[in-house]
Amino acid sequence: MNPALAAPEGALPPGQAYVRETGEGAFTHEVRTGQHVWTADEPVEAGGDDLGPAPYDMLLAALGACTSMTLRIYATRKGLPVEAIAVRVLRDRVEVPSETGSGAPVRAERIVCDVEIAGDLTDEQRERMLQIAGRCPVHRTLEGGVLLETRLVPRAEG
């Protein structure tokens, strides 16, 4: 680990993540949330060492996990006969009409969640589960946007 920037002691509170370079590779980072620590990196073809998931991979995984967990909570509360849930999340870039009305299409990020539900559900129950999938907190955050600020903070002297 890079001793120049020491990680905070103990578990991080909910709603926080701490990420720092490890010094082990060009893009290798230590990621901390709560009491969990893991490695993030870029794939070899992007100049990294592929020692962990890339940032977009973690974003997609967060959406997939939140979608599946939200569906499990709903199914349990409603007593639905759901045996298993799986979510595949795909990301690509597509052309969409310009919001300025100029007529020239613009490129946009697209994320698609394919939800698979095993269980003896009616068509109506499956449709309701699809609606609930779109209500997971991460989905709502991505869809609605966030107020995102990036600030430079003074370096802690240690």
Backbone as CSV, one residue per row, in Angstrom:
resi,resn,N_x,N_y,N_z,CA_x,CA_y,CA_z,C_x,C_y,C_z
1,MET,0.828,-1.187,0.000,0.000,0.000,0.000,0.870,1.247,0.000
2,ASN,0.341,2.294,-0.534,1.039,3.569,-0.586,0.919,4.264,0.763
3,PRO,2.031,4.421,1.501,1.951,5.032,2.827,1.705,6.537,2.786
4,ALA,1.817,7.148,1.610,1.653,8.596,1.523,0.246,9.046,1.902
5,LEU,-0.754,8.227,1.631,-2.133,8.558,1.972,-2.724,7.394,2.757
6,ALA,-2.753,7.515,4.050,-3.234,6.443,4.915,-4.750,6.407,4.918
7,ALA,-5.309,5.222,4.869,-6.758,5.041,4.910,-7.274,5.339,6.311
8,PRO,-8.517,5.782,6.424,-9.101,6.008,7.744,-9.133,4.715,8.552
9,GLU,-9.075,4.838,9.849,-9.115,3.677,10.750,-10.543,3.164,10.887
10,GLY,-10.683,1.838,11.016,-11.976,1.225,11.299,-12.937,1.259,10.133
11,ALA,-14.152,0.807,10.430,-15.208,0.745,9.411,-15.690,2.145,9.058
12,LEU,-16.031,2.341,7.812,-16.590,3.612,7.366,-18.094,3.618,7.627
13,PRO,-18.656,4.779,7.930,-20.104,4.843,8.129,-20.856,4.646,6.810
14,PRO,-22.133,4.254,6.879,-22.931,4.106,5.656,-22.920,5.405,4.843
15,GLY,-22.941,5.254,3.542,-22.966,6.422,2.667,-21.589,6.974,2.356
16,GLN,-20.530,6.238,2.716,-19.169,6.678,2.420,-18.382,5.564,1.760
17,ALA,-17.471,5.948,0.901,-16.491,5.034,0.326,-15.156,5.764,0.349
18,TYR,-14.089,5.023,0.470,-12.746,5.599,0.435,-11.947,4.809,-0.585
19,VAL,-11.324,5.509,-1.508,-10.574,4.873,-2.582,-9.208,5.540,-2.658
20,ARG,-8.154,4.718,-2.721,-6.812,5.275,-2.857,-5.950,4.347,-3.700
21,GLU,-4.940,4.950,-4.335,-3.980,4.166,-5.097,-3.208,3.258,-4.152
22,THR,-2.835,2.098,-4.665,-2.036,1.189,-3.855,-0.550,1.294,-4.170
23,GLY,-0.217,1.812,-5.334,1.177,1.850,-5.767,1.623,0.541,-6.387
24,GLU,0.730,-0.439,-6.462,1.071,-1.767,-6.984,0.999,-1.844,-8.504
25,GLY,0.275,-0.973,-9.129,0.128,-1.000,-10.580,-0.282,0.378,-11.062
26,ALA,-0.397,0.517,-12.367,-0.722,1.822,-12.932,-2.066,2.363,-12.450
27,PHE,-3.047,1.482,-12.283,-4.387,1.921,-11.891,-4.952,1.147,-10.706
28,THR,-4.142,0.370,-10.019,-4.624,-0.471,-8.926,-4.976,0.391,-7.712
29,HIS,-6.201,0.207,-7.208,-6.705,0.991,-6.079,-7.283,0.090,-5.001
30,GLU,-7.198,0.553,-3.768,-7.892,-0.068,-2.645,-9.227,0.653,-2.502
31,VAL,-10.300,-0.106,-2.380,-11.640,0.456,-2.208,-12.158,-0.003,-0.854
32,ARG,-12.708,0.933,-0.083,-13.248,0.595,1.237,-14.660,1.159,1.358
33,THR,-15.574,0.317,1.826,-16.920,0.730,2.212,-17.266,-0.055,3.467
34,GLY,-17.847,0.594,4.452,-18.167,-0.104,5.688,-16.936,-0.808,6.210
35,GLN,-17.041,-2.109,6.451,-15.898,-2.906,6.903,-15.250,-3.696,5.758
36,HIS,-15.676,-3.446,4.541,-15.220,-4.211,3.387,-14.086,-3.502,2.651
37,VAL,-13.124,-4.289,2.204,-11.985,-3.772,1.446,-11.780,-4.673,0.232
38,TRP,-11.620,-4.060,-0.934,-11.326,-4.837,-2.129,-10.479,-4.009,-3.086
39,THR,-10.062,-4.634,-4.168,-9.192,-3.997,-5.150,-9.995,-3.638,-6.389
40,ALA,-9.750,-2.444,-6.901,-10.295,-2.014,-8.187,-9.118,-1.780,-9.126
41,ASP,-9.315,-2.006,-10.391,-8.239,-1.845,-11.368,-8.871,-1.663,-12.742
42,GLU,-8.057,-1.443,-13.712,-8.500,-1.402,-15.104,-8.041,-2.693,-15.771
43,PRO,-8.740,-3.121,-16.825,-8.297,-4.322,-17.535,-6.945,-4.077,-18.215
44,VAL,-6.274,-5.153,-18.549,-4.961,-5.074,-19.185,-5.031,-4.232,-20.456
45,GLU,-6.086,-4.423,-21.257,-6.197,-3.686,-22.525,-6.357,-2.177,-22.330
46,ALA,-6.679,-1.746,-21.103,-6.785,-0.313,-20.795,-5.560,0.184,-20.031
47,GLY,-4.519,-0.660,-19.925,-3.293,-0.253,-19.262,-3.184,-0.660,-17.805
48,GLY,-4.183,-1.387,-17.305,-4.150,-1.839,-15.915,-3.600,-3.248,-15.796
49,ASP,-3.723,-3.796,-14.596,-3.251,-5.153,-14.325,-4.398,-6.133,-14.106
50,ASP,-5.641,-5.666,-14.200,-6.840,-6.494,-14.041,-6.852,-7.241,-12.701
51,LEU,-6.461,-6.525,-11.625,-6.428,-7.127,-10.287,-7.761,-7.005,-9.551
52,GLY,-8.719,-6.352,-10.172,-10.044,-6.197,-9.581,-10.973,-5.607,-10.611
53,PRO,-12.241,-5.440,-10.242,-13.197,-4.881,-11.203,-12.874,-3.427,-11.541
54,ALA,-13.207,-3.035,-12.755,-13.056,-1.651,-13.195,-14.226,-0.831,-12.649
55,PRO,-14.082,0.491,-12.605,-15.155,1.320,-12.047,-16.541,1.086,-12.656
56,TYR,-16.639,0.999,-13.980,-17.956,0.750,-14.573,-18.491,-0.626,-14.195
57,ASP,-17.610,-1.594,-14.051,-18.046,-2.929,-13.629,-18.674,-2.871,-12.242
58,MET,-18.073,-2.071,-11.351,-18.634,-1.937,-10.001,-19.981,-1.224,-10.042
59,LEU,-20.111,-0.225,-10.918,-21.385,0.473,-11.064,-22.470,-0.475,-11.555
60,LEU,-22.154,-1.268,-12.562,-23.123,-2.227,-13.092,-23.478,-3.278,-12.047
61,ALA,-22.467,-3.739,-11.309,-22.713,-4.726,-10.258,-23.601,-4.144,-9.161
62,ALA,-23.383,-2.881,-8.817,-24.217,-2.232,-7.798,-25.675,-2.192,-8.247
63,LEU,-25.904,-1.853,-9.498,-27.268,-1.818,-10.016,-27.883,-3.216,-10.029
64,GLY,-27.139,-4.208,-10.482,-27.655,-5.578,-10.517,-27.975,-6.100,-9.128
65,ALA,-27.081,-5.866,-8.181,-27.301,-6.330,-6.807,-28.507,-5.639,-6.189
66,CYS,-28.611,-4.329,-6.375,-29.738,-3.587,-5.806,-31.061,-4.052,-6.413
67,THR,-31.071,-4.284,-7.718,-32.282,-4.750,-8.389,-32.715,-6.100,-7.831
68,SER,-31.780,-7.033,-7.736,-32.100,-8.369,-7.236,-32.561,-8.320,-5.779
69,MET,-31.872,-7.546,-4.959,-32.248,-7.439,-3.539,-33.618,-6.803,-3.367
70,THR,-33.895,-5.772,-4.164,-35.205,-5.121,-4.102,-36.313,-6.102,-4.473
71,LEU,-36.071,-6.901,-5.508,-37.058,-7.909,-5.915,-37.252,-8.965,-4.837
72,ARG,-36.167,-9.389,-4.191,-36.278,-10.389,-3.124,-37.082,-9.829,-1.952
73,ILE,-36.836,-8.583,-1.574,-37.598,-7.954,-0.484,-39.078,-7.933,-0.839
74,TYR,-39.403,-7.505,-2.059,-40.799,-7.423,-2.492,-41.449,-8.809,-2.500
75,ALA,-40.765,-9.787,-3.082,-41.332,-11.138,-3.172,-41.586,-11.714,-1.785
76,THR,-40.669,-11.488,-0.872,-40.825,-11.995,0.490,-41.999,-11.325,1.195
77,ARG,-42.089,-10.011,1.074,-43.190,-9.276,1.720,-44.551,-9.692,1.192
78,LYS,-44.615,-9.959,-0.110,-45.890,-10.317,-0.740,-46.155,-11.819,-0.720
79,GLY,-45.208,-12.591,-0.224,-45.389,-14.041,-0.173,-45.441,-14.685,-1.545
80,LEU,-44.707,-14.131,-2.499,-44.700,-14.674,-3.854,-43.798,-15.906,-3.932
81,PRO,-44.170,-16.877,-4.765,-43.390,-18.116,-4.870,-42.145,-17.951,-5.765
82,VAL,-41.262,-17.033,-5.373,-40.045,-16.791,-6.137,-38.947,-17.696,-5.604
83,GLU,-38.406,-18.524,-6.474,-37.354,-19.464,-6.083,-35.963,-18.853,-6.206
84,ALA,-35.743,-18.062,-7.244,-34.423,-17.460,-7.464,-34.560,-16.241,-8.367
85,ILE,-33.624,-15.313,-8.195,-33.595,-14.093,-9.004,-32.168,-13.904,-9.506
86,ALA,-32.028,-13.538,-10.776,-30.723,-13.197,-11.341,-30.891,-11.961,-12.223
87,VAL,-29.876,-11.121,-12.239,-29.914,-9.897,-13.049,-28.610,-9.792,-13.827
88,ARG,-28.715,-9.640,-15.126,-27.554,-9.370,-15.982,-27.662,-7.908,-16.387
89,VAL,-26.586,-7.153,-16.185,-26.583,-5.724,-16.501,-25.574,-5.486,-17.616
90,LEU,-26.033,-4.823,-18.671,-25.209,-4.559,-19.845,-25.105,-3.052,-20.074
91,ARG,-23.943,-2.613,-20.511,-23.721,-1.190,-20.788,-23.170,-1.045,-22.195
92,ASP,-23.722,-0.067,-22.939,-23.179,0.262,-24.246,-23.474,1.726,-24.547
93,ARG,-23.085,2.159,-25.711,-23.355,3.536,-26.143,-24.259,3.468,-27.372
94,VAL,-25.259,4.335,-27.388,-26.216,4.368,-28.486,-26.408,5.807,-28.950
95,GLU,-26.942,5.957,-30.150,-27.281,7.285,-30.657,-28.725,7.598,-30.316
96,VAL,-28.941,8.817,-29.815,-30.285,9.272,-29.472,-30.492,10.653,-30.087
97,PRO,-31.753,11.058,-30.284,-31.993,12.396,-30.832,-31.432,13.482,-29.913
98,SER,-30.927,14.536,-30.502,-30.380,15.657,-29.749,-31.493,16.399,-29.013
99,GLU,-31.221,16.816,-27.781,-32.211,17.584,-27.016,-32.318,19.016,-27.516
100,THR,-31.350,19.472,-28.286,-31.363,20.845,-28.786,-32.238,21.000,-30.015
101,GLY,-32.674,19.872,-30.571,-33.509,19.934,-31.763,-32.717,20.173,-33.027
102,SER,-31.398,20.051,-32.960,-30.551,20.302,-34.125,-30.675,19.211,-35.176
103,GLY,-31.261,18.086,-34.793,-31.432,16.996,-35.730,-30.285,16.014,-35.731
104,ALA,-29.114,16.438,-35.287,-27.968,15.541,-35.261,-28.050,14.660,-34.012
105,PRO,-28.001,13.341,-34.176,-28.062,12.482,-33.002,-26.789,12.618,-32.156
106,VAL,-26.927,12.317,-30.878,-25.787,12.352,-29.965,-25.608,10.956,-29.365
107,ARG,-24.400,10.665,-28.898,-24.123,9.371,-28.268,-24.487,9.454,-26.793
108,ALA,-25.091,8.401,-26.284,-25.484,8.349,-24.877,-25.162,6.974,-24.312
109,GLU,-24.917,6.942,-23.016,-24.721,5.673,-22.328,-26.087,5.002,-22.170
110,ARG,-26.119,3.700,-22.362,-27.340,2.934,-22.139,-26.992,1.769,-21.223
111,ILE,-27.813,1.571,-20.210,-27.659,0.432,-19.312,-28.957,-0.359,-19.370
112,VAL,-28.842,-1.656,-19.598,-30.000,-2.542,-19.700,-29.887,-3.605,-18.616
113,CYS,-30.974,-3.782,-17.861,-31.034,-4.839,-16.842,-31.951,-5.944,-17.349
114,ASP,-31.398,-7.130,-17.532,-32.183,-8.308,-17.888,-32.442,-9.079,-16.601
115,VAL,-33.700,-9.179,-16.220,-34.083,-9.800,-14.956,-34.668,-11.176,-15.236
116,GLU,-34.152,-12.180,-14.536,-34.659,-13.549,-14.654,-35.214,-13.958,-13.293
117,ILE,-36.450,-14.434,-13.298,-37.095,-14.842,-12.054,-37.585,-16.269,-12.207
118,ALA,-37.118,-17.132,-11.316,-37.582,-18.516,-11.300,-38.665,-18.640,-10.236
119,GLY,-39.770,-19.243,-10.617,-40.873,-19.425,-9.685,-42.186,-19.481,-10.434
120,ASP,-43.185,-20.021,-9.794,-44.499,-20.197,-10.409,-45.328,-18.929,-10.219
121,LEU,-45.013,-17.906,-11.020,-45.699,-16.622,-10.937,-46.673,-16.453,-12.102
122,THR,-47.733,-15.713,-11.851,-48.665,-15.380,-12.927,-48.033,-14.292,-13.792
123,ASP,-48.601,-14.077,-14.977,-48.119,-13.002,-15.842,-48.237,-11.653,-15.132
124,GLU,-49.304,-11.464,-14.393,-49.514,-10.210,-13.661,-48.440,-10.024,-12.583
125,GLN,-48.102,-11.086,-11.874,-47.058,-11.007,-10.845,-45.694,-10.717,-11.474
126,ARG,-45.421,-11.326,-12.618,-44.154,-11.068,-13.309,-44.077,-9.613,-13.766
127,GLU,-45.173,-9.094,-14.270,-45.202,-7.697,-14.704,-44.981,-6.766,-13.515
128,ARG,-45.570,-7.075,-12.386,-45.381,-6.261,-11.184,-43.928,-6.334,-10.708
129,MET,-43.321,-7.496,-10.783,-41.912,-7.639,-10.413,-41.028,-6.782,-11.325
130,LEU,-41.355,-6.718,-12.610,-40.607,-5.874,-13.530,-40.729,-4.409,-13.126
131,GLN,-41.932,-3.975,-12.751,-42.124,-2.598,-12.283,-41.296,-2.322,-11.037
132,ILE,-41.278,-3.263,-10.105,-40.520,-3.113,-8.860,-39.021,-3.049,-9.149
133,ALA,-38.551,-3.813,-10.132,-37.126,-3.789,-10.494,-36.676,-2.373,-10.837
134,GLY,-37.532,-1.632,-11.513,-37.216,-0.251,-11.876,-37.298,0.729,-10.726
135,ARG,-37.663,0.246,-9.561,-37.775,1.112,-8.381,-36.639,0.923,-7.383
136,CYS,-35.657,0.093,-7.711,-34.568,-0.092,-6.750,-33.848,1.243,-6.574
137,PRO,-33.302,1.497,-5.388,-32.677,2.798,-5.120,-31.552,3.181,-6.089
138,VAL,-30.714,2.231,-6.478,-29.628,2.572,-7.403,-30.196,2.931,-8.772
139,HIS,-31.206,2.197,-9.224,-31.870,2.516,-10.502,-32.432,3.935,-10.462
140,ARG,-33.133,4.256,-9.381,-33.719,5.591,-9.252,-32.651,6.677,-9.243
141,THR,-31.531,6.422,-8.586,-30.446,7.399,-8.553,-29.885,7.631,-9.948
142,LEU,-29.605,6.547,-10.664,-29.045,6.677,-12.001,-30.031,7.335,-12.959
143,GLU,-31.278,6.955,-12.858,-32.297,7.485,-13.753,-32.592,8.960,-13.479
144,GLY,-32.612,9.328,-12.204,-32.969,10.699,-11.835,-31.802,11.655,-11.802
145,GLY,-30.596,11.120,-11.783,-29.426,11.979,-11.693,-29.143,12.347,-10.241
146,VAL,-27.980,12.866,-10.013,-27.563,13.257,-8.669,-26.905,14.623,-8.734
147,LEU,-26.857,15.282,-7.603,-26.053,16.490,-7.490,-24.654,16.017,-7.130
148,LEU,-23.737,16.134,-8.043,-22.397,15.586,-7.881,-21.400,16.719,-7.741
149,GLU,-20.669,16.713,-6.656,-19.643,17.725,-6.410,-18.301,17.029,-6.248
150,THR,-17.260,17.611,-6.781,-15.897,17.135,-6.574,-15.118,18.274,-5.948
151,ARG,-14.535,18.013,-4.783,-13.830,19.061,-4.045,-12.401,18.613,-3.756
152,LEU,-11.490,19.550,-3.733,-10.120,19.290,-3.329,-10.014,19.621,-1.848
153,VAL,-9.578,18.656,-1.049,-9.455,18.872,0.390,-7.979,18.939,0.759
154,PRO,-7.668,19.631,1.846,-6.259,19.706,2.252,-5.736,18.333,2.632
155,ARG,-4.491,18.081,2.344,-3.871,16.806,2.682,-3.632,16.751,4.184
156,ALA,-4.049,15.657,4.779,-3.822,15.470,6.214,-2.354,15.180,6.440
157,GLU,-1.764,15.875,7.345,-0.356,15.638,7.674,-0.288,14.568,8.739
158,GLY,0.595,13.616,8.553,0.652,12.526,9.509,1.996,12.233,9.868
